[in-house]
Amino acid sequence: MEDRNNGKQYWRSLNELADSPDFISRLEKEYPEAAAEIELSGVSRRRFLELMGASVALAGVGMAGCVRKPVEHILPFSKRPEDLTPGVPSYFATSMNVGMNVYGVLACSNEGRPTKIEGNPQHPTSLGAANAWAQASVLGLYDPDRSQRPMKRDGDKGLVPAEKGEFEKAFGDAVKEWKKNGGDGLALLLQSNPSPTYARMLDEVRRGLPRAALYFHDPVYPSNRAEAFDLLGVAPRRAVVYNLDKARVILSIDSDFLGLEGDSVKNARQFADGRRLGKETESMNRLYAVEPAFTVTGAMADNRLQIPAAHAGEFLKAVAAELFSRAGGSDPTGGKIKADAGRFGKWVPAVVKDLADNRREALVVVGDRQPAWVHALGFLVNHLLNPDSATVSYPAEIPGPRMGSLKLLAADAKAGKIKALVVLGGNPIYTADADSGIADAYKTIPLTIHHGLYADETAQASAWHIPESHYLEAWGDLQCADGTPVTQQPLIAPLYDTWSGVELLARIAGGEAKGYDLVRATWKARTGNPPGFENLWRQWLHDGVITNVPRTIAGRPAFDWSKLGAIPGLAQGPAQVDANSMEVNFIIDPSVADGRFANNGWLQELPDPITKLTWDNAVCIGPVTAMERGLKNNDVVELRFNNHVEKGAVFIVPGTAEHTVTIALGYGRQAGGRVQEKAGFNAYKLRVSGNPFFGSGLLISAAVDTYTLATTQEHGSMEGRPLVRENTLDGLRQKPDFVNDLEFIKDPSKIKSLWKEPHPWLEGAGKEGGPKYQQWGMAIDLNVCTGCNACAIACQAENNVPVVGKKQVLRGREMHWIRLDRYFNGDKSNPQAVIQPMPCQQCENAPCESVCPVAATAHSPEGLNDMAYNRCIGTRYCANNCPFKVRRFNFFNFNLDYTAVEKMQKNPDVTVRFRGVMEKCTYCVQRINRARSVAKRTGDGHIKDGAVTPACAQTCPTQAITFGDIADPGSRVSMAKNNSRDYVLLAELNIKPRTSYLAKIRNPNPELA
């Protein structure tokens, strides 16, 4: 597929690159030749559709499925709540966390039902955006598999529902015993919870039960970075905050700071701000990525070096040594920072020169997976570049006690030191390292109590399981990495008999209080309970951010660099990685994280940003390694690592370093919900303590079986048609209008139409007196889109898009209204990647409209390609005629069997579709109509620029999507479309898409070209 983008070749998969028979066969099955004449039991497809169309018109039955809706009686409020206007959604500020990462959100409530999550513009780490995890969290609230009441173990029956009040009595008796002996024999196992109130209640537990032991386990906690502070004598441990808006040169060492690590939403926004190009004369930042396999961050890199994870620290050592050589300073480790820079070719001198030349605006980011000594070295390199640099800061975290590890907990349990264990959140039986011994040790503890959202693997092993409140139904507070405290307020009363974490800690401390009272007590104490506290409290809840509270601003930490040389691993050479000793890399999954979101159907079906896998993890290897091993996609291999064995299916991913394997955690679950059943394999069975994220010595067997993986990377193939426009910054400056030179028909006047153009409602656009109707359009900036998938989940939540399951995905029937196409270009073993969002293009001359026999798809006066679901008879002619393949056919009644609780999530402004209709992006027309209603009520009916933001654009962390009135020359979208990089897809077809793209520009180092 030779694209006309400067001769580059773009491809989605190795099969597509090779034009393999398997790939061609799948294309033919997707849209077979002469499909209209295929015989179906003696009746041609065309004749069948004619008959069915007539049947639908006359009898109301046929392809639409025609499921009769049940009769339902609506009972109105006898007294409407004061602040509730039916049909008008309300928004409430709250917050959630995943590990130590805090997301400030605005939750949309329809008649008391939270239905949609948006970012909070006033929140310092959200900035009005939200990632996929935050967007999908609302589905978790209504998950019918959530625990609903306390459960107890009943012999061979396992967990059974407890009688009402039974747990409260048993727990109260246990608390009395703990009070008598000061908590002797009691242990608490905690996970990350950066909450001031949680920390306060934990302090109360420690004061009241001083002999109780505390342990900690959380796979998403940045434990290696925390250990690095300890090694350098910094206490208390600090958070690391990157100010990417102030960085011009960024070196990423095995870090996915744009995707999964740290304040990724804020990081993405600030990084994107350094890459926006209004004019070709503007400058942009430069990103170097050093990593073993593609991440979202690596896909955005201007220069990317793929090496084993074990060699990333060696690369950083070489950078540090070169910086010492350039600066002429002394090595604080006594000469232990040595590395063979030659193994990395031109990379080390080129990167060091760029960092040194921009030292006040340079930044090194070390990933959470790297060991503590690499983080410590990263602190040193940033200090060498500029001790007072504004690109990185270290605000103090919430002080907390030092807690034991899971392995220590297992040892203490086997020694008989633990008589009762309370697990507050998390699922340690599942997420424990293979050598922790916790599963066997857990059985020796007389009383085990698990507190969590699901009756998961740990709950199944416990004597008691206590349901946890979802964050959308609980009171709480959180503290961001920069020290900003934020509120957490419920949007709905608890659906079930649940407790929040702070409420359970209060019970353990011997008291009993509601979360609301506990949180207020924390902040009354922090503020000194001033006379105006109630007004402060209401303001905090309104904004979602706690302000006007005294805060200690921490200065720069006093690193003891002399201790750096004593850190184990710094003086050692990198581990050997070759065909006989492969490296295995364990990563937090972009969809299900460490497994905590495994029962969320939206996230399970969300294609991975790079591999495009859904419903599974895989043994991801590079093309060269696969060829050496004789492996192909879907081959099941046996993995042996440190005497631990597991099996998994192979998936070949370009951009993976040779002799390395990457496996996502969070799959292979055995309990905790029906959605996650049979999804992937459990990679935790291979992990060992020490450095649990990677290690060498992996042995891979030959294929022992096959297993079908579901991937969307070849669905909707564009068959070689040019889509991506890409150039370097230098190339853009030399030829700002390069996108026009890449068009198939250079002269637009040669493109003829069969009817008058422009359409009447477009006449006079941009002129005084203009068109009667506003004209909606969109521009997507490929230069800042990271492919994070937030837009896909936001669209799913906003538009009631159903989950179809792995079986249907394998048939190419996924229902996402916006997909994110990932293309590779370059050498298949070491390519570059580019992401292109693909919603409905809202074509002005829409090819779908001209072929619909019942006019179910029609053009609106505002330029939208509308869908009348009730009129559609399911011919799918429109999908066949769409060159972008963005229309989705609803083959089954995915919305039919929802429980009453699941239905509460649905957006009432969007029709819930039944079987047999075509669906697609509508530019969130319901939001346009809502804004029009407001404009008519408050003005002349003209919707102001910025008053309408589709769900995809609203959640986008990088603000890559701009929407508005293209008939208004002063609108943001019009200005974006006037950019020299703007182009539309397949202009030669004269379909005139309303969605356009701004070409991707990279800023590579010329020395590494």
N, C-alpha and C positions, 0 to 999 in steps of 0.2 A: 504494500500500500504506500506508494510514493506520494507523500503530501507535498503540496506546493509551498510549504513553509521553508524557504531557503534550502530545499532539497532534503529536509529531515524526513525520516521514516517513523511514523507513529504506529504503535501496536498495543493491544490490550493484553494479549497472552502469547505464549510461545507457539501455540497451535495457530493462532492468527498470523504470527510472523512467518511461520513455515508454510502457511496456506495448506495445512494438513488435510487429508481426506476426511478425518473425523470432524474438523471444523467446517468444511464445505458441506458435509452431510447435515450438520446441525442447521446451517443457514438454509438449506433447501427444505428442511422440515419446518422451519419457522415461517417461510413464505414460499411454498412450492409453486412451481410453474403450473399454469392452467388450473389453479386451485378452484376456480369457479365451476369447472367441468368435472371435478372428481366425482365418481359414481358412488353413491351411498345406497346400497341394496337396490340397485336398479333405478334410482332417482338421482339426477345430477344435483350437485350442491346448489347451483343457481336455481333450479326448479324447486328444490326443497325450500330455499329461502323465500321464493315467491309465494309458495303455498303457506308457509309459516307467517309471512307478512300479512297475508289475507286473513289468516286465522286470528292473528292478534287484533286486527282491525275490527273483525266481526264478532269474535267470541271472547276477546280479552284473555286468551290463553296462548301459550306457546313458549318461545325462548326466554321470555322474561321471568319464567319460573312461577309468576303469579301466586305468590304466597299471600293468602288472605290475612291481614292483620287482625289480631284478636280485639274484641270489644273491651275498651278500658274506660272506666269512669273517673273523671277528674273532680277532685274535691278542692274548691278554692279556699284560700285563707279566710277564716271568719273575721279576722282582724289582721290586716296587712302590717308587717313590721315597718317601723318608721322609715328606715333607710333603704327599703327594698322596693324597687320599681320593676315589675315583671318585664322581662325581655331586655333589661339593661344590665349588663354585667358590672360587678364591682371588683376592685383590685385591692389586695392587701399585701403589704410588704412583710416578708419573712425570710428565712435563710436555711440552708442545709449544708451539710459537710460530707465529704468523702475523705476519710483520714483527717489530715490537718488542713486540707483545702476547703475553704469556706466559699459558698456561692450565695450571693444576695439575690433574691428573686421577688417578683411580683406575681402573686397567684390570682388568676382570674376566677371569680366565683359567679355562677349563674344560679340564682335562687337558692343560695346556700351550698351549692355543689362546686368544689374546686374542679375546673375542667382544663385549665391550660396554665403553663408556667412561662413567664417572661423574665428577662433580666431586670434588675433594679438599677435605674440610672444613677441613683445617689449612693450606690454601694461601691466602695473603692476597688474591689477586685472583680466586680461584674460589669460595671460601666454600662449597664443597660442590656447586656447580652447574656446568653446562657448556653452551656454546652449540652451535649446529647444526654448525659446522665441527669442533669437538672430537668431537661424537657421531659424525659421519660419517667421522672419520679412520680408524677401525678397518676400514672397507670398503676404504680405499686400501691398507692392508697386503696384502690378498689380491687386489688387482686383477691379473688375468692379463695385462694390457697393460703392467705395470711392466717396466722393463728388468731383465734377468736375468743378463747377462754383458757384459763389455767388447765394444764394437763398433768397427769401423774403416771408413773410407770406402774403397770399392773402385771408383773410376772411375764409370762410368755406372750401376753396380749400386747405388750409394748405400751405406748402412750395412749391413755384414754382420758376423756374429759373428766375433770374433777367436779365434785358437788359444789354448789355455790357456797362460798365461805370456807371451804375446806382448806384451801391453801393459806388463806389469811390466818386461820387458827394455827396451822402447822408452822407457818413462818413466824408468827408472833411468839410461839413457844420457843423456837430456835433462837430468836433475837434475845429473849430473856436469858437463855443459857449463855449466850455470847457475852451479854452484859456482866454476868456473874464472874466469868473468868477472864474478862478483858479481851475477848476475842481469840483466846488460845485455841489453836487448831482450825481457825477460820481463814480462808484464803479468798481473795477477790481476783478474778482474771478480767482485765480491762482491755478495751481497744481505744483508738484515738477518739477524743472528744474535746476539742478546744473550747470548752464552755467555762466561763467564770463561775457560774452557779454549780456546775458539775464539780469543778475543782474545790469550791467551798464546801460542798457536801462531802466530798472525799476527805477533806481535812477534818470535818466533824466526825466522820467514821474513825479516822486514825486517832483522834483525841479520845473518843469514847471507847474504842477497842484497840488499845495500843499494841496488843500482842498479835493482831491480825496481820497476815502476810499479803503483800500486793505483788501481782505479776502482770505482765503486759504482752499482748500479741496482736499484731495488725500488719498483714502483708503489704498494705499501701502506705504505711508510715515510713518516712525517709530515715530509717535507722542508721544507715551508713554515714549520712551527713551529720546526724546527731553525735555519732561516735567520733567523728573528726573533730568536733568542738572539744570533746573530752580529751582527745589525744594532744590537742594544742593548748590545754589548760584554760579553756573558756567555760565559765559557769556563771549563771545558768546557761543552758544551751540556747542558741539563737535560731530564729527563722532567717532564711536567706531570701531577700527580695531583690529581684532583678528589675532595673529600670531601663527597659529596652528602648524606650523612646529617646534615651540619651546615648544610645550605643550606635556607632557607625560600623564597627567591625566586631563580629560575634563569632566565637569559636565554641562549638557545641561538642562536648566529649561524651558520646553515648547518652545524649539527653534528648527527651521528647518534650521540651518545655513549651512547644506550641500545641501539643496534643494532650498529654496525660499528666505531666509532672508540674507540681507547684501551682501557682495561680495562672493556669494556662489560658483562661479567658482574657485576663488582663494582659498577659504576655503577648497573646495573639494580636490584641488591639494595638499595643504599643509597637510591636514589630511591624505590623501593617502600616502604621503611620509613617514609618521610615521607608516605606516602599511605594507610597502613592506618588504617581507622576502626573501632575496636571499638565506639565509641558516637558518636552524632551530635554530641555536645558537644566531641569532640576536634578538633584543628586538623590541617591538612594543607598541604603545600608548594604552590607555584604555579610553573608552567612556562610561559614564553613561548618560542615557536619562530618564528624568522625564516628562511625557506628558500624555494627556488624550486619544489620538488616535495615530495610527501609522503615522509617517512621514518618509521621506527618511532618516533623521538623526536617528530616532528611530530604523529603520530597520538595521542600521549599528552598533547599540550599542552593547557593550559587556554585559552590564547589563541594563535592562530597567524596570522602575517602572511606571505602568499605574495608574494614579490617576486623579480626576477631575482637570480642569485647575484652579479652585478656590483654590485648596489645594497645588498648586505648590509653591506659595509664602510662605505658612506655612512650607513646606519642607525646603525652603531656610532659613527661620527664625530659624528652628531647627539646620541647619548646622551652621549658624552664631553663635548661642548660644553655640553650642558645641565647636566651634573654640575659643570663648572667654574663655570658661572653661579650654580648653587645654593650651591656651597661658597665662592665668592668667591676661589678660588685662581688662580694664574697658570698659563697654558698653557706647558708646557716646550718646545713646538715653536715658540714665538714667534708664535702666532696662526694656525698652519696648520690647526688642527683646526676646520674650519668645514664646515657642511652645511646643506642646506635641509630642516629638520625638517618643514616644512609638507607636503611630498610624502607623508609617512607618516601624515597625519591626526592623530588623537588619540594615536597609539601612543607617540611619543617622550616627551611630558610624563607620560603615565600610567605608562610603564615606569620612567622615571627616578625618579618619586616613590616607586614601590614599592621600587625598589632602595635609594634613599636612606633610606627609613623603616626598612629592614631591613638596613642596611649591614653589620652584623657577621655576618649570616646570608645575605648576597647573593652571587651567583656569576654570572660571565659565562663562557660556554664558546664558543670559536671553533672551527669545524670544520676538519678537515685540508685540505679543498679550497680554503679561502680563502688568498689570498696572504700573504706574510710580514708586510707592513705592517699587515694586519688583526689578525694574531696579536699583533704588538707593541702595537697599540692595545688589544687585549683584556687584555694584561698590565697596561697603564696603568690601565684602568678598574677592574680588580680591586684595584689598588694604591690608587686614589682612594677606593674604597668602604671599604676597611680594610687598611692596610699590614700588619697582623698577623693577617689573617683566617685562620681555620682551615679555610675551605672549599676552599682550593687550596694546594698545596705543590709544591716544585721539587727533589726529590732528584736527586743527580748520576747520570748515566748511566755505563755502562762507558766509560772514556776510550779513544779510538781515533784512528787517523790520519785526517787529512783526505784524502779521495780524489776523484779526478776524475770527471766526469760521463760518461755514455754518449756524448754528443756530442763531448767531448774525446777519448775513446778512439777514436772514428771518425776524427777529425782526425789523431791521432798515428799510427794505422794507415796512413792514406793517405800520410802523410809518411815512411813506412818506418821508424818508430821501434820498431815492435813486431814481433818475430820469432816470439814464442810467446805464446799467450793461453790461460790456464786460467780457465774459467767455473765458479765454485763455486756451484751452485744457480741457480735462476732460468731465465728463457727470454727473453733480451733480443732475439733476432731477432723474436719475436712481440710482446713488450710494449713495444718501443721507440717513441718518438714518431716521427711520420711524417717529420719533418725531421732526424732524428738521423744518417742516413746510415750506420748501423751495418751494414745488410745488405750494401751494396756494399763497405764497408771490411773486413768480415769475410773476404771472399774474397781480400784481399791479404795476409793474415797466413799465413806459411808453415806454422806448426803451431798448430792450435786443438784444445783439449781441453775437452769439456763434461762436467760432473758433475751428474747430476740423476736424479730418479725415473723419468723417461720419456724415450724417444727422440723428443723433441719437435722443434719447428721449429729451435731452436738446435742440437740434436744432429744433425739432418739436414744442417746446414751445416758441421759440424765434421769434423776429420780423425779424432778419437777421441771416443767417448762412453763414460763410466764410470758404471755404475749406482750410485745413492746408496742408503744404508740408510734405511729408514723409521724414524721416531722410536721406534716400538715394538720395534725390533730393534737399537737402537744405544745406546751409553753416551754421556752428555753431561751438561751442566749449563746452566742459564739464569739470567738475573737479571731480576726483575720491575721494573716502573717505579718502585716504591718502594724499590728497592735490595735486596730480599730475594732471596738466591740459592736456587735449587731444583735438585733432582736430576732426572736423566733416565736411567732404567734400562731395559734391554730386557726384554720379556715373552716373547720367543721368539728362538731362534737365527736368524740371517739366512736367509731363505728362498732367497736367490740369492747370487751372487758379487758382493757390494756393499761399498762403503766409506762410512764416515761422513765428514762435512766435516772434523772434527779429524784423522782418520786421513790424509786426503789432504794436509792442510796439513803434517802431520808428515813425509810423504814429500817434499814440496816443500822442506822445511827440511833435508832430507838424512838424516833418521832414519827409523825404522820402528817403530811401536808400536801396540798395540791401544788402542781408545778407553777401555777400562776403566783401563789403566795411565796414560793421559794425564790423565784426569779426577782420579784419585787423586793424581797428582803435583801437580796444581794446588792441591788442598786440603790436601795435606801441607805445601806451601810456605806457604799462607795461614795455617795454624794453627801452623806451626813444628814439625810432626810430633811432637806430644806422645805420651807413653807410652800414653795411652788413645785414640789415634786410631782404632784398629780398632772400638772401641765407638761412637765418634762416627759413624764411617762407616756402621755398621749402623743406627744410630738415624736418620741422615739418609735412608737408603734406605727405611726403614720409614715415616717421616713424609712424605717427599717434599720437605721443607724443610730447608735447611742452617742450623743454629742454633749458638750458642756460638762464633761466629767474629767477631773484631773488625771492626767496620764504622764507617766515618767518616760521621756524620750531617751532611749538607750543610745549611748555613744558607740563609737566603733569598738569592737571587742579587742582586748589586749592579747593578741595571739603570742604565744611563746614559741617562736620559730625554732628555738634550740631543741625542742622536743621532736621536731619533725624527723630528724635523722634516726631516732630510736623507733620509729613506727615500723612494725613488721610489714614486709612487702615492698617498702620503698627501695631497698638496696638489692632486692631480688630481680632477676630477669623475668621476662614474660613466660608464661606457661607455653609448652610446645603444643601447637595446633597443626595437625596434618591428617593424612588419610587414616593413619593408625591410631590417632588420638584426637578425635573430633571434639569440638566445643559445643556445649549445649547452652542455650540462652532461654531463660524463663522471663516472660514479660507479662505485665498487667494488661489484660485484654481491653481494647478500646470500647468494647460493648458491655461486657458483663463484669468488668473490673476484676477483682479477685474472686468472683463468684457470688458476690452479694446481690448482683442484679440478674442472676441466671434465670430467675422465673419471670422476667419481664419480657413479654413477647415482642414488644417494639424493638428492644435492644438485641434480642436473639436473631431477629430477622434483618437487622441493620447490617448491610455489607461492610466488612472491614475496610477502612480507608485505602489500604494497599492491596491486600490479597483478594478482596471482594468476597470472602467466605461468609456464609451465614449458617447459623444453627450448629456450628462445629468449630473446634480448633483443629490444628493439623501439625504434622512434623514438617515445618517449612525449611526447604533447602534450596540452594542455588542451582542453576542449570549445569554448571561444570561438575559439581559434586554429584548431582543426579546421574549425569552421564557416566562418571567414574564408577558409580555403584550399580548402574543398570536399573535405576528406579524411575518410575513414572507416576503421574498423578493417580491417586486412589490406591496405590500399593500400601498394604499394611505391613509395617516393619516392627520388629521387637527392639526396644531401646533398653540398654543396660548401662546404668550409671551408678558407680559406687555400690555395687552389689544390689541395686534396686532395679526392678524390671517393670516395664509397662509397654503396651502396644498402642500404635497410633497410625493414622493414614498419612501418606506423603502428599505434600503439595509443593510444586516447584515455583519459587518466587524469584524473579530477576532482582538483582541488587543485593542478594544475600552473599556474604563473604564466603570464600571457599572453605570447605571442611568445617562449616558451622551449621548448627541447627537452631531454629527459633520455634519455641512452643508457647502458646498463650495459656495462662492459668485461668481458672474459673469454670472449667467444664468437667464433665464426668461426674455430675452430682448424683447422689443416691437417695436424697430426701430433701424435702423443702418445697415441693410444688410439682404440678403436672407439666408445666411448660418446659422445664429443663430436662425432662426425662429423655434419656438416650442422646443427649447433645454432647458430643465430643468425648474425650477421655481425661482422666485425672492426672495432670502433670505434677501435682504436689507429691505424688508417690515417688518421684525421681529426685526431688529437691533434698538437699542436705544442709545442715547448719554451717556456720562459718560465713561463706558468701553464697547465699541461696539463689542468686540470680544468674550466675553462669559458672562454668567450670569445664576443664578439659578431661578427656578420658572416656568420652561417650563411645559406646560400641553400638553399631546398627547392623541388624541382620539383613539378609536378603528378604525379599517380599515373602510373607507367609500367608497372605490373604489379600482380599480387596474390600474396600469400603467406599461407597459413593459420597463424595463431598459436594455440597451445594455452593456454587459460586456464581455470581452474576457478571463476571468480568467479560464474558463473551455474549451476553444477552444484548439484543438490539444493535448488532454490529453495523457500523456505518459503511462497511464495504469499500474502504479506501477513499471515501469522500473527504475533502479537506475540512477540518473543523478547528484545529488548534492553530493559532498564530503566535509565534514566539520569536524573540530576538534578544540580543544583548543590549546593554545600555549604550555601548559605543555604536552598535549597529543602528539603534533608534536615533541617535544624534546625527549620524551620517545621512539617514533617510527616514525622516519622521513619518512619512506616509507609506511605509513599506507594506502595510496590510492591504492597500489598494493594488499594489503590484502583484499580489498573490491571488487576485480574483481570476476565475476562469474566463469571464467576459469582462475585459478591461473597460469597455465603453458602455455605461448603463443605458445609453440611448438606443443601443442595438437590442435591448431586451423588450420584446413586443408583447402586448396583451390583447386578449380577445374582447375586452370591454373597456369602458372609459375609466381612466385613472387620473388622479386619485379618486377614491370614492367621494360622493358628495359631502359627507360629513368631515372630510379632511381638507376640503377646499378652504383656502385662506388660513391654514394653520400657521401660526407664528406671526400673523399680520393683525393689524388693528381691525377689530370687528370679528376676527378669527372664526373658527368653527362654532356651531351652536353647542356641541357637546364636548366635554373634556375627553382627551384621548390618552389612554393609559399605556405606559411602556416601561421597560426595565432595561438596565445595563448592569452587567456582571463583570467585575474587574478580576481577571485571571491572575493578575499580579499579586493580589493579596489573599485570594481564596486558598485556604489550607486543606480543604477537603475533610474537615473535621466531622461532618455528618450532622451537625446541629440542625441545619436547615431541613434535613429529611425527617427528623423526629418532630420538629416544630410543625411541619406541614401535616404530619400524620395525626398529631394531637388536635390541631386546628380544624382539620377537614374530615375527621372521623374515618380515616383510612384504615381498613382492616388488616389484621395479620392473617396470612394464608398458610403458613407452615412450610416445612422443608420440602415435602413432596411436591407442592405446587411451585415452589421456587425452582426445583429441578426441572420443571416443565416450562420455565420461563414466565410464570404467571404472578410474579411479585407485584404488589399493588402500589408501591411508592409513587407519589405524584411527581417527585423530583429525584432524579438519580445523579450520582456524582461519578462521571466517567473518569477513569484513571488510565492514562496513556503512558507508555514507556517510549523513549527514543534513544538510539545509540546502541552500543554493544550490549547484547542480551545478558552477558554476565556482569556488566557494570553500567547500567543505563541511567538516564535521568528520568524523572517522573513529573507529570503535569496533571492537574485535576481540572475538570471542566463540569460545572453543574449543568444539568440538562432538564429544565422544566418544559412545559408546553411553550412553544415559541410565540403563540398568539399571532399567527400569520395574518397579515392584512388580506392577502389573497389565499385563504386557507384551503389547501388541497383536500382536507377532510370534509369540508362543507359541500363541495361540489358532487361528492359521491354518495352522500347519505340519502337513502330513498325516502326517508320520512322526515327530513329536515330537523332531526334531533339535535344536530350541531349547526348553529347559525351565528351570524355576525351581529354584534350589537352596535348601536350608533356610537358607542364609546370605544369601538375597536376591539372588544373582547370576543373571543371565540367561545360562545356560550354553549352549555350542554343542558338539554331538557331531558332529564332522566326518565320521566314518565312517558316520553315519546319514543325512546330508543327501543328498537326491537332486536338489537344484538347482531346485526349483520357483520360487524367488524370491518366493513369496507373502509371506514375512516382510518382505522389502525393500519390497514394494508397500504393506504395511500399517504400516510404520514411519513415523510422522509426522515424524521427525527425519532420515530418510534417511542413517543412519550405518552401514548394513550394506553390505558389499562382496562382490560375487560374483566368484569366481575363474574367469574365462572360459577361460583357457588355462593350460597347464602351465608357468608362469613359473619354477618351481623344478626343471625337468627337466634342463636342459642346463648346469647349473653344472659347472665344472671341480672337480677334487679340491681345489685350493687355495681356491677360492671357498667350498666347503662347510665349510671350517674355521671360517668366521665364524659359522655358524649356532648359535643358542642351543639346547643339547640339551634344555632343559626345556620347549620349546614345539614342538608338532607342526609339521612342514613340510607345508603343505597341497598336495594335488594339485588338478587341475582339477575344476570343477563343484561346489564347496562354497561356502557363505556364511561370510564372516569378519566379525569385528567386535571392538571393544574388550572385554576380559574383566576389566578392573580388575587386570590382571597376576595372574591367579589362581595362576599358578605361584609367585609370590612369597608369596602368602597361604599356600599349602600348605607352602612351605619354612619359613615362620615358625611354622606350626602344628607341624611336625615338631620344631623346636627347642623350642617351648613344652612339648610332651609329654615331651621328653627332659630338660628342666631344671626343669619345674614341673608345674602342674596341667592344662596344655593350653590355658589361656586366653592368647591373644595380647595382649601389653601394647600400650597406645596408642603409636604411633610405630614399632612393630617391623615394620610393613609399609608400604612406600612404593612405589607404582607408578612405572614408569619415567618417565612424564610429570611426576609431582610431584617425583621425585628430581632431575631435571635442571633444573627451572624456575629461572631466575636470580632471579625475584622472589618465589618461594614463593607463587604465586597459587593453587596447587592443594593442598587439604587432604583427606586420606583417613584413614578410620578406622572405628571401630565406632559406628554411630549409636544403638545400644542402650545405650551407655555415656554417661550424661549429662555425665561429666567429660572425655570425649575432646575433642580439638581440633576434630574435625569437628562434633561436637554443639554445641560453643560457637559455631562459625561459623554453623551453621544456626539458632542462636538470635538471630543478629544481625538487627536490624530491616530490613536491606537484602536478606535472603535470600528467594529465590523459586525456584519450579520452572517449567519451561516447559510450556505448554499444560495447565495444571491442570484446565481445564474438561473434558478428555477422560477424567479419572479414571484415568489410567495410573500416577500416583504415581511419578515418576522418583526414583531414589536419588541422582542428581546434581542439585545445585541451584546457583544463581548468586547472588553478592552484587552488587547493582546498582552501576553505574559512577557515580562522583561526580566532577564537575569543580569547580575552584575559580577561576573566571574573575575577572578584574578588573572590577568593576562599571562602571568608566569606559570600558571597551571593549566593553560588552555591546551 
